[in-house]
Amino acid sequence: MKHTSAPTPRTVIVGAGVMALIAATLTLQSAQAAPARGPDPQSADAAVQRAKAISAALGARGAGAYYDAGKHRLVVNVTDKAAAGTVRVAGAEPKVVKHSLAVLDAARATLKQKATIPGTSWAMDPKTNRVVVVADRTVQGRKLRQLTKVVSALGDRVALHRSAGRLHPLIAGGDAIWGSGARCSLGFNVTKGGKPYFLTAGHCTSAMRNWSDEQGGPEIAVSDSSSFPGDDYGLARYTDDDIEHPSEVDLYDGDTQEITEADDPIVGQHVERSGSTTHLRKGEVLAVDATANYQEGTVDGLIQTSICAEAGDSGGALFDDETALGLTSGGRGDCATDGQSYYQPVREALEDTGAHVG
């Protein structure tokens, strides 16, 4: 939280993610159009755009993509060798895999129908060409037997892992914002209809209406809309005219990161998260379109990362340089035990609320 030193003091709220724990997410040429060449070195941002174009052109022959950060390469999964040649021409590295996206999506649909159990999550892992299911320590007895039976019937399309950490939404996070009995983190400052708002987690705005920049302080904003469960985003409208709202994220080292755009991430991309509890943390995108089955309900379409998060980080900003990517939704484990976290994609939240970065 930053404060100006102008004659009339004005609080500056920097977007960093609201994670509150209630206390009391190109044109593609054909293989014949040009001789095959090796993959081009590229940034993660460029890989995201190229992956979208290649996947759209491949259609059913594509089976997901990920970014190899060490080699600066986009890897695209395909189901046949002809499609692999097309991917090479497009400047990416092909990988022939067994399961198509349709097959993996069918496995996820079966999980949703037969194994939507609180404490579980799943996502398609393009690196292993499987759907990875994780069950936390609360999944025991009959529920564990049910889950194991469903996963077993799906064969090598699905892998089941256990986690000692409990899966739950994280309320408390970037710059802290306070509601009655709860602390969250501000995600990103945005505008709607020319007026200032901020995005945070939907489980924060659905639980709290009035927000302050300090515990027990005066109101600075009110919750405007919420989507949770299903999604996990919320929009709050600033009510204090003295509040500055730069399009920045707090890096917790005395500096900030300007945010100029929003986009979708890609598996393998290196990203950062800012939250009011655990501050700035770095990691890697493990999955997109993940499902988290919280006790409060199921949230689909989430971004999964290797970054730890704790209570109070909910709503916090997931970003890569100047690009907004996600709002902290929940996680399992903590920062002492290498936990993982889930994020509501920002682009979806912006589209649904009619808000804009900046």
BALOBA-1460 file (C-alpha; in Angstrom, 3 decimals):
// residues 358
<rec num="1" residu="m" x="0.000" y="0.000" z="0.000"/>
<rec num="2" residu="k" x="1.443" y="3.361" z="-0.964"/>
<rec num="3" residu="h" x="0.608" y="6.845" z="0.256"/>
<rec num="4" residu="t" x="1.510" y="10.105" z="-1.479"/>
<rec num="5" residu="s" x="3.083" y="13.005" z="0.366"/>
<rec num="6" residu="a" x="0.966" y="15.685" z="-1.314"/>
<rec num="7" residu="p" x="-0.479" y="18.459" z="0.892"/>
<rec num="8" residu="t" x="-3.745" y="16.531" z="0.931"/>
<rec num="9" residu="p" x="-2.799" y="12.897" z="1.635"/>
<rec num="10" residu="r" x="-4.195" y="10.432" z="-0.879"/>
<rec num="11" residu="t" x="-4.001" y="6.680" z="-0.554"/>
<rec num="12" residu="v" x="-2.605" y="4.777" z="-3.559"/>
<rec num="13" residu="i" x="-3.915" y="1.256" z="-4.032"/>
<rec num="14" residu="v" x="-1.573" y="-0.828" z="-6.193"/>
<rec num="15" residu="g" x="-3.024" y="-3.936" z="-7.852"/>
<rec num="16" residu="a" x="-1.412" y="-7.027" z="-6.387"/>
<rec num="17" residu="g" x="-4.111" y="-9.622" z="-5.871"/>
<rec num="18" residu="v" x="-6.880" y="-10.056" z="-3.332"/>
<rec num="19" residu="m" x="-6.545" y="-13.380" z="-1.589"/>
<rec num="20" residu="a" x="-8.738" y="-13.272" z="1.483"/>
<rec num="21" residu="l" x="-9.235" y="-16.012" z="4.028"/>
<rec num="22" residu="i" x="-12.526" y="-15.406" z="5.886"/>
<rec num="23" residu="a" x="-11.550" y="-15.421" z="9.498"/>
<rec num="24" residu="a" x="-14.638" y="-15.017" z="11.984"/>
<rec num="25" residu="t" x="-7.793" y="-19.129" z="-12.872"/>
<rec num="26" residu="l" x="-0.335" y="-16.106" z="-37.651"/>
<rec num="27" residu="t" x="-1.189" y="-17.519" z="-40.302"/>
<rec num="28" residu="l" x="-0.270" y="-21.180" z="-40.559"/>
<rec num="29" residu="q" x="1.251" y="-22.464" z="-43.770"/>
<rec num="30" residu="s" x="0.728" y="-26.007" z="-44.981"/>
<rec num="31" residu="a" x="3.537" y="-28.539" z="-44.815"/>
<rec num="32" residu="q" x="3.943" y="-28.179" z="-48.570"/>
<rec num="33" residu="a" x="4.162" y="-24.393" z="-48.548"/>
<rec num="34" residu="a" x="7.785" y="-24.217" z="-47.457"/>
<rec num="35" residu="p" x="10.637" y="-26.544" z="-46.513"/>
<rec num="36" residu="a" x="10.616" y="-27.730" z="-42.894"/>
<rec num="37" residu="r" x="12.824" y="-25.829" z="-40.484"/>
<rec num="38" residu="g" x="13.689" y="-26.027" z="-36.836"/>
<rec num="39" residu="p" x="11.696" y="-24.166" z="-34.194"/>
<rec num="40" residu="d" x="12.368" y="-20.466" z="-33.827"/>
<rec num="41" residu="p" x="13.606" y="-19.094" z="-30.482"/>
<rec num="42" residu="q" x="10.796" y="-17.039" z="-28.985"/>
<rec num="43" residu="s" x="9.472" y="-15.390" z="-25.855"/>
<rec num="44" residu="a" x="6.629" y="-16.788" z="-23.799"/>
<rec num="45" residu="d" x="4.321" y="-14.001" z="-25.024"/>
<rec num="46" residu="a" x="5.118" y="-14.843" z="-28.660"/>
<rec num="47" residu="a" x="4.647" y="-18.546" z="-27.921"/>
<rec num="48" residu="v" x="1.139" y="-17.894" z="-26.565"/>
<rec num="49" residu="q" x="0.045" y="-16.179" z="-29.776"/>
<rec num="50" residu="r" x="1.732" y="-18.735" z="-32.046"/>
<rec num="51" residu="a" x="0.211" y="-21.627" z="-30.083"/>
<rec num="52" residu="k" x="-3.291" y="-20.184" z="-30.571"/>
<rec num="53" residu="a" x="-2.773" y="-19.879" z="-34.335"/>
<rec num="54" residu="i" x="-1.219" y="-23.322" z="-34.764"/>
<rec num="55" residu="s" x="-3.837" y="-25.037" z="-32.599"/>
<rec num="56" residu="a" x="-6.657" y="-23.381" z="-34.532"/>
<rec num="57" residu="a" x="-5.160" y="-24.536" z="-37.843"/>
<rec num="58" residu="l" x="-4.502" y="-28.089" z="-36.651"/>
<rec num="59" residu="g" x="-7.994" y="-28.611" z="-35.323"/>
<rec num="60" residu="a" x="-8.558" y="-32.165" z="-34.091"/>
<rec num="61" residu="r" x="-4.955" y="-33.133" z="-34.936"/>
<rec num="62" residu="g" x="-3.639" y="-30.830" z="-32.201"/>
<rec num="63" residu="a" x="-3.347" y="-32.065" z="-28.637"/>
<rec num="64" residu="g" x="-2.234" y="-29.082" z="-26.591"/>
<rec num="65" residu="a" x="0.940" y="-27.030" z="-26.358"/>
<rec num="66" residu="y" x="3.481" y="-25.817" z="-23.827"/>
<rec num="67" residu="y" x="6.469" y="-23.504" z="-23.600"/>
<rec num="68" residu="d" x="9.978" y="-24.882" z="-22.971"/>
<rec num="69" residu="a" x="11.432" y="-21.910" z="-21.107"/>
<rec num="70" residu="g" x="14.950" y="-23.390" z="-21.013"/>
<rec num="71" residu="k" x="15.146" y="-23.653" z="-24.800"/>
<rec num="72" residu="h" x="12.762" y="-20.752" z="-25.548"/>
<rec num="73" residu="r" x="10.667" y="-23.059" z="-27.706"/>
<rec num="74" residu="l" x="7.000" y="-23.707" z="-28.243"/>
<rec num="75" residu="v" x="6.168" y="-27.425" z="-28.196"/>
<rec num="76" residu="v" x="2.916" y="-28.473" z="-29.882"/>
<rec num="77" residu="n" x="1.415" y="-31.937" z="-29.361"/>
<rec num="78" residu="v" x="-0.004" y="-33.649" z="-32.449"/>
<rec num="79" residu="t" x="-1.604" y="-37.014" z="-33.124"/>
<rec num="80" residu="d" x="0.073" y="-37.869" z="-36.448"/>
<rec num="81" residu="k" x="3.353" y="-37.310" z="-38.350"/>
<rec num="82" residu="a" x="1.760" y="-35.224" z="-41.089"/>
<rec num="83" residu="a" x="0.606" y="-32.724" z="-38.489"/>
<rec num="84" residu="a" x="4.141" y="-32.724" z="-37.027"/>
<rec num="85" residu="g" x="5.468" y="-31.465" z="-40.364"/>
<rec num="86" residu="t" x="2.913" y="-28.671" z="-40.349"/>
<rec num="87" residu="v" x="4.026" y="-27.617" z="-36.866"/>
<rec num="88" residu="r" x="7.698" y="-27.487" z="-37.926"/>
<rec num="89" residu="v" x="6.856" y="-25.239" z="-40.854"/>
<rec num="90" residu="a" x="5.044" y="-22.927" z="-38.442"/>
<rec num="91" residu="g" x="8.205" y="-22.549" z="-36.376"/>
<rec num="92" residu="a" x="7.368" y="-24.750" z="-33.377"/>
<rec num="93" residu="e" x="8.592" y="-28.111" z="-32.135"/>
<rec num="94" residu="p" x="6.137" y="-30.994" z="-32.697"/>
<rec num="95" residu="k" x="5.615" y="-33.900" z="-30.317"/>
<rec num="96" residu="v" x="3.570" y="-36.895" z="-31.472"/>
<rec num="97" residu="v" x="1.353" y="-38.123" z="-28.613"/>
<rec num="98" residu="k" x="-1.187" y="-40.888" z="-28.068"/>
<rec num="99" residu="h" x="-4.242" y="-39.003" z="-26.814"/>
<rec num="100" residu="s" x="-6.126" y="-36.286" z="-28.680"/>
<rec num="101" residu="l" x="-7.701" y="-33.316" z="-26.911"/>
<rec num="102" residu="a" x="-11.103" y="-34.858" z="-27.574"/>
<rec num="103" residu="v" x="-10.080" y="-38.036" z="-25.747"/>
<rec num="104" residu="l" x="-8.686" y="-36.080" z="-22.788"/>
<rec num="105" residu="d" x="-11.710" y="-33.788" z="-22.684"/>
<rec num="106" residu="a" x="-13.939" y="-36.871" z="-22.554"/>
<rec num="107" residu="a" x="-11.927" y="-38.090" z="-19.555"/>
<rec num="108" residu="r" x="-12.422" y="-34.736" z="-17.828"/>
<rec num="109" residu="a" x="-16.144" y="-34.887" z="-18.539"/>
<rec num="110" residu="t" x="-16.291" y="-38.316" z="-16.881"/>
<rec num="111" residu="l" x="-14.432" y="-36.965" z="-13.847"/>
<rec num="112" residu="k" x="-16.859" y="-34.051" z="-13.595"/>
<rec num="113" residu="q" x="-19.853" y="-36.372" z="-13.814"/>
<rec num="114" residu="k" x="-18.657" y="-39.131" z="-11.504"/>
<rec num="115" residu="a" x="-15.917" y="-37.668" z="-9.282"/>
<rec num="116" residu="t" x="-16.708" y="-34.041" z="-8.417"/>
<rec num="117" residu="i" x="-15.501" y="-34.471" z="-4.847"/>
<rec num="118" residu="p" x="-14.482" y="-31.534" z="-2.621"/>
<rec num="119" residu="g" x="-10.713" y="-31.564" z="-2.122"/>
<rec num="120" residu="t" x="-9.948" y="-32.748" z="-5.664"/>
<rec num="121" residu="s" x="-8.689" y="-30.922" z="-8.729"/>
<rec num="122" residu="w" x="-7.753" y="-31.898" z="-12.254"/>
<rec num="123" residu="a" x="-6.157" y="-30.459" z="-15.368"/>
<rec num="124" residu="m" x="-4.808" y="-31.625" z="-18.696"/>
<rec num="125" residu="d" x="-0.996" y="-31.801" z="-18.592"/>
<rec num="126" residu="p" x="0.335" y="-31.334" z="-22.152"/>
<rec num="127" residu="k" x="3.819" y="-32.446" z="-21.093"/>
<rec num="128" residu="t" x="2.622" y="-35.939" z="-20.142"/>
<rec num="129" residu="n" x="-0.472" y="-36.052" z="-22.422"/>
<rec num="130" residu="r" x="-2.689" y="-37.013" z="-19.486"/>
<rec num="131" residu="v" x="-5.280" y="-35.531" z="-17.167"/>
<rec num="132" residu="v" x="-3.679" y="-35.219" z="-13.736"/>
<rec num="133" residu="v" x="-6.031" y="-35.567" z="-10.753"/>
<rec num="134" residu="v" x="-4.912" y="-34.442" z="-7.296"/>
<rec num="135" residu="a" x="-6.777" y="-35.407" z="-4.126"/>
<rec num="136" residu="d" x="-5.982" y="-33.642" z="-0.862"/>
<rec num="137" residu="r" x="-5.872" y="-35.157" z="2.616"/>
<rec num="138" residu="t" x="-9.598" y="-34.648" z="3.177"/>
<rec num="139" residu="v" x="-10.477" y="-37.186" z="0.458"/>
<rec num="140" residu="q" x="-10.716" y="-40.414" z="2.438"/>
<rec num="141" residu="g" x="-12.805" y="-43.577" z="2.812"/>
<rec num="142" residu="r" x="-15.771" y="-43.954" z="0.474"/>
<rec num="143" residu="k" x="-14.914" y="-40.805" z="-1.481"/>
<rec num="144" residu="l" x="-11.352" y="-41.977" z="-2.107"/>
<rec num="145" residu="r" x="-12.589" y="-45.375" z="-3.220"/>
<rec num="146" residu="q" x="-15.049" y="-43.704" z="-5.593"/>
<rec num="147" residu="l" x="-12.325" y="-41.476" z="-7.046"/>
<rec num="148" residu="t" x="-9.878" y="-44.355" z="-7.447"/>
<rec num="149" residu="k" x="-12.503" y="-46.449" z="-9.242"/>
<rec num="150" residu="v" x="-13.316" y="-43.667" z="-11.728"/>
<rec num="151" residu="v" x="-9.651" y="-42.896" z="-12.410"/>
<rec num="152" residu="s" x="-8.797" y="-46.576" z="-12.867"/>
<rec num="153" residu="a" x="-11.550" y="-47.000" z="-15.450"/>
<rec num="154" residu="l" x="-10.076" y="-44.152" z="-17.499"/>
<rec num="155" residu="g" x="-6.780" y="-46.025" z="-17.950"/>
<rec num="156" residu="d" x="-3.620" y="-44.224" z="-19.052"/>
<rec num="157" residu="r" x="-5.544" y="-41.065" z="-19.916"/>
<rec num="158" residu="v" x="-5.556" y="-40.088" z="-16.234"/>
<rec num="159" residu="a" x="-3.029" y="-40.098" z="-13.370"/>
<rec num="160" residu="l" x="-3.993" y="-39.770" z="-9.687"/>
<rec num="161" residu="h" x="-1.786" y="-38.030" z="-7.108"/>
<rec num="162" residu="r" x="-2.303" y="-37.312" z="-3.408"/>
<rec num="163" residu="s" x="-1.489" y="-34.048" z="-1.644"/>
<rec num="164" residu="a" x="-0.944" y="-33.456" z="2.066"/>
<rec num="165" residu="g" x="-2.081" y="-29.854" z="1.658"/>
<rec num="166" residu="r" x="-5.797" y="-29.042" z="1.833"/>
<rec num="167" residu="l" x="-7.370" y="-27.421" z="-1.251"/>
<rec num="168" residu="h" x="-9.240" y="-24.235" z="-0.321"/>
<rec num="169" residu="p" x="-9.882" y="-20.650" z="-1.411"/>
<rec num="170" residu="l" x="-7.366" y="-18.190" z="0.038"/>
<rec num="171" residu="i" x="-8.835" y="-15.077" z="1.578"/>
<rec num="172" residu="a" x="-6.387" y="-12.404" z="2.715"/>
<rec num="173" residu="g" x="-3.104" y="-10.803" z="-0.305"/>
<rec num="174" residu="g" x="-1.026" y="-7.796" z="-3.344"/>
<rec num="175" residu="d" x="-1.875" y="-4.735" z="-1.435"/>
<rec num="176" residu="a" x="-4.223" y="-5.716" z="1.368"/>
<rec num="177" residu="i" x="-7.872" y="-4.737" z="1.306"/>
<rec num="178" residu="w" x="-10.073" y="-5.298" z="4.315"/>
<rec num="179" residu="g" x="-13.705" y="-6.214" z="4.678"/>
<rec num="180" residu="s" x="-15.630" y="-7.019" z="7.837"/>
<rec num="181" residu="g" x="-13.822" y="-10.023" z="9.285"/>
<rec num="182" residu="a" x="-11.760" y="-10.724" z="6.171"/>
<rec num="183" residu="r" x="-8.598" y="-9.634" z="4.383"/>
<rec num="184" residu="c" x="-8.022" y="-10.064" z="0.644"/>
<rec num="185" residu="s" x="-5.523" y="-8.761" z="-1.897"/>
<rec num="186" residu="l" x="-6.258" y="-6.287" z="-4.630"/>
<rec num="187" residu="g" x="-5.712" y="-7.848" z="-8.034"/>
<rec num="188" residu="f" x="-5.635" y="-5.221" z="-10.772"/>
<rec num="189" residu="n" x="-6.909" y="-1.675" z="-11.013"/>
<rec num="190" residu="v" x="-9.242" y="-1.359" z="-13.995"/>
<rec num="191" residu="t" x="-11.752" y="1.054" z="-15.483"/>
<rec num="192" residu="k" x="-15.374" y="0.589" z="-16.507"/>
<rec num="193" residu="g" x="-17.371" y="3.311" z="-18.200"/>
<rec num="194" residu="g" x="-14.502" y="5.698" z="-17.495"/>
<rec num="195" residu="k" x="-14.739" y="5.115" z="-13.732"/>
<rec num="196" residu="p" x="-12.164" y="3.391" z="-11.475"/>
<rec num="197" residu="y" x="-12.691" y="-0.160" z="-10.217"/>
<rec num="198" residu="f" x="-10.509" y="-3.064" z="-9.140"/>
<rec num="199" residu="l" x="-10.640" y="-6.800" z="-9.756"/>
<rec num="200" residu="t" x="-10.172" y="-9.358" z="-7.020"/>
<rec num="201" residu="a" x="-11.393" y="-12.866" z="-6.206"/>
<rec num="202" residu="g" x="-15.110" y="-13.542" z="-6.462"/>
<rec num="203" residu="h" x="-15.109" y="-15.411" z="-3.149"/>
<rec num="204" residu="c" x="-13.940" y="-12.124" z="-1.596"/>
<rec num="205" residu="t" x="-16.547" y="-9.807" z="-3.136"/>
<rec num="206" residu="s" x="-19.355" y="-12.328" z="-2.611"/>
<rec num="207" residu="a" x="-18.527" y="-12.417" z="1.112"/>
<rec num="208" residu="m" x="-17.831" y="-8.707" z="1.668"/>
<rec num="209" residu="r" x="-19.500" y="-5.536" z="0.361"/>
<rec num="210" residu="n" x="-17.438" y="-2.702" z="1.844"/>
<rec num="211" residu="w" x="-13.645" y="-2.427" z="1.516"/>
<rec num="212" residu="s" x="-10.939" y="-0.405" z="3.246"/>
<rec num="213" residu="d" x="-7.179" y="-0.113" z="2.693"/>
<rec num="214" residu="e" x="-6.539" y="-0.714" z="6.398"/>
<rec num="215" residu="q" x="-8.134" y="-2.830" z="9.079"/>
<rec num="216" residu="g" x="-11.051" y="-0.929" z="10.577"/>
<rec num="217" residu="g" x="-10.412" y="2.034" z="8.246"/>
<rec num="218" residu="p" x="-12.879" y="4.133" z="6.237"/>
<rec num="219" residu="e" x="-14.529" y="2.739" z="3.126"/>
<rec num="220" residu="i" x="-12.637" y="3.126" z="-0.157"/>
<rec num="221" residu="a" x="-14.697" y="0.792" z="-2.375"/>
<rec num="222" residu="v" x="-17.810" y="-1.364" z="-2.532"/>
<rec num="223" residu="s" x="-18.300" y="-4.721" z="-4.230"/>
<rec num="224" residu="d" x="-20.065" y="-4.286" z="-7.557"/>
<rec num="225" residu="s" x="-20.360" y="-7.847" z="-8.923"/>
<rec num="226" residu="s" x="-19.196" y="-11.366" z="-8.100"/>
<rec num="227" residu="s" x="-18.954" y="-14.752" z="-9.798"/>
<rec num="228" residu="f" x="-18.229" y="-17.661" z="-7.437"/>
<rec num="229" residu="p" x="-18.317" y="-20.639" z="-7.612"/>
<rec num="230" residu="g" x="-18.148" y="-21.573" z="-11.310"/>
<rec num="231" residu="d" x="-15.722" y="-18.689" z="-11.824"/>
<rec num="232" residu="d" x="-13.804" y="-16.761" z="-9.174"/>
<rec num="233" residu="y" x="-13.698" y="-13.051" z="-9.963"/>
<rec num="234" residu="g" x="-15.204" y="-9.968" z="-8.415"/>
<rec num="235" residu="l" x="-15.364" y="-6.300" z="-9.362"/>
<rec num="236" residu="a" x="-15.322" y="-3.483" z="-6.788"/>
<rec num="237" residu="r" x="-16.036" y="0.196" z="-7.433"/>
<rec num="238" residu="y" x="-13.918" y="2.890" z="-5.794"/>
<rec num="239" residu="t" x="-16.029" y="5.260" z="-3.680"/>
<rec num="240" residu="d" x="-13.241" y="7.485" z="-2.291"/>
<rec num="241" residu="d" x="-12.274" y="10.268" z="-4.736"/>
<rec num="242" residu="d" x="-8.943" y="10.733" z="-2.934"/>
<rec num="243" residu="i" x="-7.770" y="7.227" z="-3.867"/>
<rec num="244" residu="e" x="-5.207" y="6.966" z="-6.634"/>
<rec num="245" residu="h" x="-5.427" y="3.758" z="-8.649"/>
<rec num="246" residu="p" x="-2.402" y="3.248" z="-10.905"/>
<rec num="247" residu="s" x="-2.310" y="0.248" z="-13.226"/>
<rec num="248" residu="e" x="0.547" y="-1.329" z="-11.293"/>
<rec num="249" residu="v" x="1.401" y="-4.343" z="-9.140"/>
<rec num="250" residu="d" x="3.275" y="-4.057" z="-5.845"/>
<rec num="251" residu="l" x="6.604" y="-5.958" z="-5.985"/>
<rec num="252" residu="y" x="7.153" y="-5.568" z="-2.236"/>
<rec num="253" residu="d" x="10.723" y="-4.279" z="-2.667"/>
<rec num="254" residu="g" x="9.831" y="-0.599" z="-2.892"/>
<rec num="255" residu="d" x="9.092" y="-0.892" z="-6.615"/>
<rec num="256" residu="t" x="6.060" y="-1.625" z="-8.767"/>
<rec num="257" residu="q" x="5.389" y="-3.306" z="-12.112"/>
<rec num="258" residu="e" x="3.302" y="-1.371" z="-14.636"/>
<rec num="259" residu="i" x="0.442" y="-3.371" z="-16.166"/>
<rec num="260" residu="t" x="-0.526" y="-2.406" z="-19.717"/>
<rec num="261" residu="e" x="-2.435" y="-5.427" z="-21.073"/>
<rec num="262" residu="a" x="-4.122" y="-8.729" z="-20.241"/>
<rec num="263" residu="d" x="-3.597" y="-12.080" z="-21.929"/>
<rec num="264" residu="d" x="-3.781" y="-15.843" z="-21.424"/>
<rec num="265" residu="p" x="-0.732" y="-17.827" z="-20.228"/>
<rec num="266" residu="i" x="0.780" y="-21.020" z="-21.638"/>
<rec num="267" residu="v" x="2.011" y="-24.100" z="-19.773"/>
<rec num="268" residu="g" x="5.708" y="-23.696" z="-18.983"/>
<rec num="269" residu="q" x="5.598" y="-19.891" z="-18.839"/>
<rec num="270" residu="h" x="7.524" y="-18.265" z="-15.966"/>
<rec num="271" residu="v" x="5.193" y="-15.997" z="-13.986"/>
<rec num="272" residu="e" x="5.013" y="-13.970" z="-10.764"/>
<rec num="273" residu="r" x="2.351" y="-13.489" z="-8.107"/>
<rec num="274" residu="s" x="1.913" y="-10.627" z="-5.661"/>
<rec num="275" residu="g" x="-0.170" y="-11.003" z="-2.509"/>
<rec num="276" residu="s" x="-0.522" y="-9.277" z="0.832"/>
<rec num="277" residu="t" x="0.423" y="-12.339" z="2.894"/>
<rec num="278" residu="t" x="3.361" y="-13.929" z="1.078"/>
<rec num="279" residu="h" x="4.261" y="-10.916" z="-1.086"/>
<rec num="280" residu="l" x="6.104" y="-11.530" z="-4.394"/>
<rec num="281" residu="r" x="6.561" y="-15.165" z="-5.439"/>
<rec num="282" residu="k" x="7.744" y="-16.703" z="-8.710"/>
<rec num="283" residu="g" x="7.031" y="-19.988" z="-10.457"/>
<rec num="284" residu="e" x="5.771" y="-21.749" z="-13.567"/>
<rec num="285" residu="v" x="2.390" y="-22.340" z="-15.198"/>
<rec num="286" residu="l" x="1.566" y="-26.038" z="-14.764"/>
<rec num="287" residu="a" x="-1.836" y="-26.147" z="-16.452"/>
<rec num="288" residu="v" x="-4.591" y="-24.045" z="-17.972"/>
<rec num="289" residu="d" x="-8.314" y="-24.830" z="-17.905"/>
<rec num="290" residu="a" x="-7.907" y="-26.586" z="-14.549"/>
<rec num="291" residu="t" x="-10.790" y="-27.554" z="-12.265"/>
<rec num="292" residu="a" x="-10.730" y="-27.026" z="-8.485"/>
<rec num="293" residu="n" x="-13.418" y="-28.655" z="-6.355"/>
<rec num="294" residu="y" x="-13.508" y="-26.461" z="-3.233"/>
<rec num="295" residu="q" x="-15.766" y="-27.215" z="-0.297"/>
<rec num="296" residu="e" x="-17.699" y="-24.099" z="-1.352"/>
<rec num="297" residu="g" x="-18.198" y="-25.361" z="-4.926"/>
<rec num="298" residu="t" x="-16.419" y="-26.131" z="-8.196"/>
<rec num="299" residu="v" x="-14.470" y="-23.556" z="-10.204"/>
<rec num="300" residu="d" x="-13.520" y="-24.411" z="-13.799"/>
<rec num="301" residu="g" x="-11.123" y="-22.846" z="-16.309"/>
<rec num="302" residu="l" x="-8.414" y="-21.993" z="-13.794"/>
<rec num="303" residu="i" x="-4.690" y="-21.438" z="-14.288"/>
<rec num="304" residu="q" x="-2.580" y="-23.779" z="-12.126"/>
<rec num="305" residu="t" x="0.956" y="-22.790" z="-11.087"/>
<rec num="306" residu="s" x="3.859" y="-24.067" z="-9.000"/>
<rec num="307" residu="i" x="3.728" y="-20.884" z="-6.875"/>
<rec num="308" residu="c" x="2.829" y="-21.217" z="-3.212"/>
<rec num="309" residu="a" x="0.092" y="-19.062" z="-1.688"/>
<rec num="310" residu="e" x="-1.488" y="-18.616" z="1.722"/>
<rec num="311" residu="a" x="-4.554" y="-17.147" z="3.368"/>
<rec num="312" residu="g" x="-4.878" y="-13.485" z="2.466"/>
<rec num="313" residu="d" x="-3.324" y="-13.863" z="-1.002"/>
<rec num="314" residu="s" x="-6.773" y="-14.411" z="-2.609"/>
<rec num="315" residu="g" x="-7.474" y="-12.054" z="-5.481"/>
<rec num="316" residu="g" x="-3.760" y="-11.304" z="-5.829"/>
<rec num="317" residu="a" x="-2.191" y="-10.564" z="-9.198"/>
<rec num="318" residu="l" x="-0.632" y="-13.219" z="-11.426"/>
<rec num="319" residu="f" x="1.410" y="-11.494" z="-14.133"/>
<rec num="320" residu="d" x="4.372" y="-11.657" z="-16.517"/>
<rec num="321" residu="d" x="6.126" y="-8.302" z="-16.949"/>
<rec num="322" residu="e" x="3.441" y="-5.829" z="-18.108"/>
<rec num="323" residu="t" x="0.824" y="-8.512" z="-18.801"/>
<rec num="324" residu="a" x="-1.989" y="-9.321" z="-16.371"/>
<rec num="325" residu="l" x="-2.772" y="-13.047" z="-16.349"/>
<rec num="326" residu="g" x="-4.825" y="-14.108" z="-13.335"/>
<rec num="327" residu="l" x="-6.437" y="-13.467" z="-9.959"/>
<rec num="328" residu="t" x="-5.477" y="-15.742" z="-7.075"/>
<rec num="329" residu="s" x="-8.334" y="-18.126" z="-6.319"/>
<rec num="330" residu="g" x="-7.033" y="-20.853" z="-4.007"/>
<rec num="331" residu="g" x="-4.335" y="-23.388" z="-3.377"/>
<rec num="332" residu="r" x="-3.056" y="-26.346" z="-1.445"/>
<rec num="333" residu="g" x="-0.107" y="-26.426" z="0.923"/>
<rec num="334" residu="d" x="1.778" y="-23.288" z="1.934"/>
<rec num="335" residu="c" x="5.050" y="-21.484" z="1.286"/>
<rec num="336" residu="a" x="6.883" y="-23.674" z="3.804"/>
<rec num="337" residu="t" x="5.904" y="-26.880" z="1.982"/>
<rec num="338" residu="d" x="6.090" y="-25.877" z="-1.717"/>
<rec num="339" residu="g" x="2.361" y="-25.449" z="-2.227"/>
<rec num="340" residu="q" x="0.576" y="-24.860" z="-5.536"/>
<rec num="341" residu="s" x="-2.030" y="-22.256" z="-6.436"/>
<rec num="342" residu="y" x="-4.951" y="-21.639" z="-8.817"/>
<rec num="343" residu="y" x="-5.969" y="-18.454" z="-10.626"/>
<rec num="344" residu="q" x="-9.028" y="-17.032" z="-12.350"/>
<rec num="345" residu="p" x="-7.950" y="-15.901" z="-15.854"/>
<rec num="346" residu="v" x="-8.051" y="-12.097" z="-16.063"/>
<rec num="347" residu="r" x="-9.140" y="-11.902" z="-19.690"/>
<rec num="348" residu="e" x="-12.367" y="-13.750" z="-18.911"/>
<rec num="349" residu="a" x="-13.034" y="-11.512" z="-15.901"/>
<rec num="350" residu="l" x="-12.514" y="-8.376" z="-17.986"/>
<rec num="351" residu="e" x="-14.769" y="-9.615" z="-20.784"/>
<rec num="352" residu="d" x="-17.543" y="-10.658" z="-18.420"/>
<rec num="353" residu="t" x="-17.513" y="-7.436" z="-16.395"/>
<rec num="354" residu="g" x="-16.908" y="-5.019" z="-19.283"/>
<rec num="355" residu="a" x="-13.832" y="-3.615" z="-17.543"/>
<rec num="356" residu="h" x="-10.467" y="-2.662" z="-19.045"/>
<rec num="357" residu="v" x="-6.885" y="-2.702" z="-17.781"/>
<rec num="358" residu="g" x="-5.486" y="0.750" z="-17.196"/>
